[in-house]
Amino acid sequence: MKIGVALSGGRDSSLAAALLRREGHEVAAFHLLLSPPDSSPVSREREIGAVEEISSRLGISLTVIDLADRFEEEIISPFLAEYDRGRTPSPCISCNPLFKFGYLLDAALEKGCERLASGHFARVVPGERGLLMKNLDPARDESYFLHRLDRRRLSRLLLPLGEIALLETERLSGELLAGYEPLPSSVEACFLGAGRWEAFLRRRRALRPGEIVDRKGRVLGEHPGHQLYTIGQRRGLSSASGKKGPLYVIAVDPEKNRVVVGGKEHLLNTRLLARDPNWIAIEPPDKPLRATAKIRYTHAGAAAEIIPRPSGEIEVVFDRPQEAITPGQAVVFYRGDVVLGGAWIEAGL
């Protein structure tokens, strides 16, 4: 079988390519150039040199596709706009269906590949439905980031690392990638570079100072720009600290350029409203159903009832209050290890 691999130059995608090559498949590597010059974690020369090196070591073909301009328009600009709106985006979730398993998948199919593989830690059950499941090793499960993929894309996807324990991937990397120095893994979104998202926002936005207020609108301090704050955050509140004990961001008001703070108890919500659901394992529900819902990647998941609304939005009612439900993030629904689908969080209720 001819299999394309989304090769980033990092350890995980390189290992996925090496495993498929060892199994005897014809492997063709595809690398996307996405990061803008002002924030790329490595130079363009180092990036291309790394994917050329590992492709040569493995004896596989390589196609490099420059989509930086399109990435700026379709991922980075919406990312910045979400922060301007007082929301906290998750650009990796948007990137996967558009770029890694959108443009790149189409390029692989045009080159005669039957499937596309990546180094993500999750599982796909073969077949027309392309069922998405959690990684076998819960220590590193990335199914949350893949929930926007549709069944067509999932039916073409291979995830060689999904059935391998994390410690085993480390051993296999030492065996199959010996001598290769992979590109650094992205702790945050790939285009943020070595700095954090705050540094990227400061470079890309003319931030305006504003007020830090409590729930009654009383001014407690000043912030350098509302885009630098997200629900549940404690950092950056030093000018307001000491006024009423520990403070957390409980809301961001972009129209008034205000950051609203409160106690930890004010972060709790039992319900949320979400939009634009993408269902994978089931048809769009027309009645309430039970599932485990994750409100961010690091969330353990919580029992909830999912209630479809006539508008197409969905309401999620948790059995127990959840902390820091954040607009702009995704809520993903599971039944056991199976990803039912997910949606974008509009508000905690």
N, C-alpha and C positions, 0 to 999 in steps of 0.2 A: 504494500500500500504506500502511496506517496502522501506524506504528511507534512504540512507546513507547520513551522514553529514560530510563535511570536517571541523573537529573541531580543531581550533587552540588553544583554551583556552582563547581567547580574547572575548570581549563583543559581537561583531557582530555575530560570528559563534555560540556562546553559545545561543544567542537570537534566531537565526534561528532554532536551534535544539529544543529550548523550545516551539516555536510557532508550529512547526510540531507535537511535542508531544501533545500539547494542542488540536490540530485538530484531534487527535486520530490515527495518523499514527504509525506504528512500525518503530522506529528510531534506526539506528545503527551508532555510531560515529567512525570516522577514523581520527587518528592523525599521521602526518608525522614528524619524527625527521630529521631536515634538517641542522640547524645551526652548524657550526664548533665550537669546544671548545674555540677558541681564540676570538670569537666575539659574542657568544650567549648572548642575552639581559638578560636572566635569567639562572640559573643553570639547568642542565638536570633534576635533582630531582624536582625542582620547576615546570618545564614545565610539566613533567609527572604527578606530584601531582595535578596540576590545572585541567588537562583534566580528570583525574580520579575522582576528586571531583565533577565537574559539571556533568559528566556522571552518577555518583551515585545519585546526587540530582534529576536528571531528570528521573532516572530509565531506562537508555538505555545502551546497550552494547558498549564496547570500544575495538577497535583494534589499537595498536600502531605499526607503521611501520618505521623502521630505514633505511632511504635512504641518510644518511649524506655523505657517500663516493660517491654515484652517483651524489648527488647535487654538491659536490665539483668539480667533473669532468665535469658535463653538464651545470652548471650555474656559479659557482664562477670562474673557470678557463677561460671560454669565457669572463666573466665580466672583469677580469684583462687584458686579451689580447686586448679587445676593447680599454681600456684606453692606453695601450702601443701603439696602432695604431693611437692615437690622436682623438679617437671617444668618445662619451658619451653614454654608454649602458643603457638599461632599463630592468634589470634582472627580474622584476616582470612579464613583458609581456611574456618573454621566459619561466618563471616558470609555468605559468598557464596551457598551453597545455601539457607540459611535465610531471609535477608533480601533481598539485592539481586536474587537470581534465584529467590527463593521467594515471600515475601509480595508483593514489588513486582511480580514477573512475573504473579502471579495477579491483582493489581489492574489491570495493563495489559490482560490478556486480558479481564477483565470490562468494561473500557471499550472493547472492540472492536478492540484492537491485535492484529495478526497476529504480530508479532515484538517482542522487547525488545532495545534496543541499550545499550551502555555504552562508556566510554572506556578499557577495559582494552587493553593491548598484547599481543594474542594473536590467533590466527585460528580460525575455525570453518568447517568445510567443510559447506555446506548438505546437507540430506538427513535421513532419519529417524534415522540413527545419530548425527548431530551431532558429527562428528569434531573433536576439539580439537587444535590445532597451535601450535607456537612462533610468536612474533611474527616477521614477515619480517625486521625489523632486530634482530639479536641484542643491540644496545646496550641495549635495554629490553624484555625478555620477561617477561610476567606469567602465563604459562600455569601455572606452579607453583601460583599461588593459586587457580586455577579447577579443579583436578583432582578436587574432590569433587562437581562437577556431574554429574547423571545425563544419560542420552541425551535424555530428554524435554525437560529444560531447555536442553540444548545445541542441540537442533533448533529452538528458538525464539529463539536468541541471534544477535545481529548485533554484530560488533566492527569498526566502520569504520576504526579506526586501525591494525588489524593488518597491513595491506598497505602502510603508509606509513612511510618512513624517518623516524627521529627528527628530523633536521634539517628535513625537509619539514613535519612537524607544527608546528614553530616558525614556519615561514614562513606556513603556512595560518592559524595562530592570529592572527598579526599582520594578516592580510588579512580574515578572517571574524569575528574578535572584537575588532576595533579599538575602543578606548575603553572596553572592559569590563575591570574589575579583578577577576579570579577570586579565589575563596576560596583560602587557602593549601593546598598539597598536604600530605598526611599523610606524614611520614617514617616514623613508626611507626603503630600502630593508631589509627584516627580518634578514639577516645574518650580517648586519652591526653593530648590537648591540646598546649599549647606545651612542657610539661615532658616528661620521659622516663618510662619505665615504673617506674623506681625511685621517683620522686616520687608516682606514682599508688598504688603499693603502700604507701608510707608513710602516705598519707592514708586508705587503706582497711583497713589491717591494723595491729594492735598487735604489732609485731615484738619478738621476744625475742632478746637476745644469746646467743651460743653459741660453741662452740669451733671453731677451724680446726685440723685434724689432718692428719698425713701418712698414708700408706697403712698404716702399722703402728699407727695410733691415737695416736701421740705428739702432744701438744698443742704447736702452734706459735704460736698467737695467738688472737684473738677476733674474731667477726663480729657485726654489729648485728641480723642476722635472716637465716635461710637462704633466704628468698624472694628476696633481692636477688642471688642467685648462680645462674649457669648454667654448664654444661659448657664448658670452654675459656676461661673468663673469667680475666683477669689483674688487672683493677681491683678495689679493695676488699680487697686482700691485704697491705696495708702493714704490718700488725702481725705478719705471718708472713714478710715478705720479708727476705732476707739470711740466712735460716737455712740454706738449701740451694740458693742461686742462684735463677734465675727460677722462679716457681711458677704453676701453672694449676689451676683447679678441675677435678677429674676425677670428682667425685661429690658429690651433695647428699643428706644423710641426714635427712629431716624428723622421723623418730621420735626420734632422738637430738639433733636440732637442731644437726647438725654439718655443716661444709663440709670435704670431703676434697680435699687438694691434692697435686700431684706434678709431675714434670718433663714437658716437652713430649712425650716418648716415651710417657708413660702416657695420652695422649689418643688413641692409635692403636688402631683395631679393624678387623678384617677382615670381621666379620659383624655383622648386627643382626637383631632380631626386631621385626616390625611387626604391627599388628592392624587390623581393620575395613577391608580393602582395598576400593577402588572402582575397577572396571575400566570403561574407556570404549571403547577401540578394539578390544578383544578380549573374548571370553567368559572367565569365571573359569578360570584354567589348572588343569589336573589333573596337570601334569608340569612339571619345571623349564624355564625359558626364559631367554634372554639379553636384556639390555637395558642402557641407560645409566640410572644411578640418581642423582638429586640428593637430598642429605640436608638441604638448607636452600636458601632462595631464592638466596643468593649463591654456592652451591657450583657448580663448573663441571660436575659430573656425572662419574661414573666407571663403567667397565665392570663388570658384575656378573651373577651368576646368581640368579634369583628362584625360590625353592623353596617351593611351597605345602605347608602342613602339614594333616593331617586335622582339626585343631582349627579351621581357618579362618584361622589366623594364617599369616604368610609369613616365611620366613627369606631374607635377602639376603646373599650371599657375594660380596665384592668381589675383583677380581683383585689389587688392591693395597690396603694398609691405608689407612683414611680417618680424618681427624682430627675429633675433637669430635662424635661421633654423640650426639645429644641427645634423650632421652625427651621426648615432647610435641610435637616437631616432626614434619613430614611427610617421607616419602621418596616421590619421584615418579619414575615410570618412563617412559623415552622410547625410541622406535625412530626414529632420525633426528629429524625435527621433530615427529613424531606423539606425543601423550601417550597412553601405554597405560593408565595409571591411577596409583594411589598408595595409601598407607596411613599410619597413625599409628605413629611409632617408639615402641616399648616399652623397648628396651634395646640397647646395644651389647654384642656377645658376643666 
